[in-house]
Amino acid sequence: MDTLRIIFQLVVGLGLLNVWLLRPHLKTPYRGCNANNLKEEFKAYGFPIWFFYFIGALKVGSALLLLVGLWIPTLVFPSSLLIAILMMGALAMHIRVGDPWKKSMPALTMFLLSVFICLASM
């Protein structure tokens, strides 16, 4: 179970860093409301620009803490719990705007992996 938790920590942590640091300006098939980038996606959901930066900081910070948790295990539970909560919010936004189910799959996957990490780190 520890090996699987570690793999999931890497997938979630690196996945979030990829989305928020390397690919925020790119169009993907998973962007809500057919937005061309991450900022447009938040705008399409009706959020102000400061909220984009706030959520970005939470996601990048929690992803980094999840990765640091590989060496400092006490960081794993709170960071994975925060990520699970953030992913519930992402899922709610996809549902709110009526996105097709496919667009919710990355958030759902990250949510499920984060819940597993949370439970495995208790």
N, C-alpha and C positions, 0 to 999 in steps of 0.2 A: 504494500500500500504506500510506503514511503517513496518508492521509485516512481509510482504513478503520480503522486502528489507533486514531486519535483518536476516531472515532465510537464504537468499541467501548469505549474508555476511559471516555467519557462515559456510555455505557449501563450499564456495569458499576459504575462509581463512584457514579453517581446512583441506580442501582437498589438497591445495597446500603444507601445512606443512606436511601432511601425505606422499605425493609423494616425497618431497625433503628431509625430515628429518628422516622418519621412513622406507621408502621403496625404497630408491634410488638403493640399491644393489640387489633388487629382480626382477626376470623376471615376466612380466605380458603380457597378450594377447594384450596390447595396445602399447608396445614398438615398435618404428619404426625399420624397416629393420630386424625384429626378433632379436634385441639386447637382451642380457641377463640382462642388467642393464642400468641405466641412463647414465653412462659415455660411455658405448659402443654405446648407441643410438646417443649421440652427435658425437662420432667418425664416426659412420656410415653416419651421415649427412655431414661429411667432416670438422667438426669444431675442432680447437685446444683445448687442455685441459683447457686453461685459460678461454675460452668462456663458457665452462661448469660451471666453478665456478662463472663467472660474471653473467650469466643468473640465476644460483641458488641463488646468493645473491639478485638479483632483485626480484625473485619470493618469496623467504622467507621474504625479507624485506617488499614487498608490501602486502603479506598475513598478516604479523604481524600488519602493519598499518591499513589494512582493519578491523582487529579484534579490534584494539585500537579505530578505528572509531566508534565502538558501544558507546563509552564514549566521544569521541572527533569527532563530526560529520564532521568537516572541512577536516579530513583526508580521508573521504570515496571517494569523487570524484576523487582526483588524484591517489589514490591507485587502485581503480577499473578501471580507464582509463589505467594505466600502465599494469595491468593484462590483459585487453582486447587486448592491443597492443601485449603483449607477446604471448597471445594465437593465435593471427593472425599469428605470426611468427611460432608457433608450427604447425598450420594448413598448412602453406606454406611448411614446411619441409616434412610433411607427403605426400603432393601432389607431391613435387619435387622428392621424392624417389619412388613414385608409390605405396605407401602403400594402402592396401584395406581400404575402407571407414570406417569399424569398428574401425580401429586403431586411426582414427581422432575424434571419438565420444567424448572422455573425453575433448579434447581441444576445440571442438565445444561447448560442454555443458558449460564449464568454460567461454568461450568467450560470449555466449549468456547471462549467468547469470551476468557476469561483465558489459555488456552493460546495462542490466536492472538496476543494482545497480547504475551505472553511471547516467542514466537518472532519476532514482528515487531520487537521492541525489542532483539534480540541484535546 
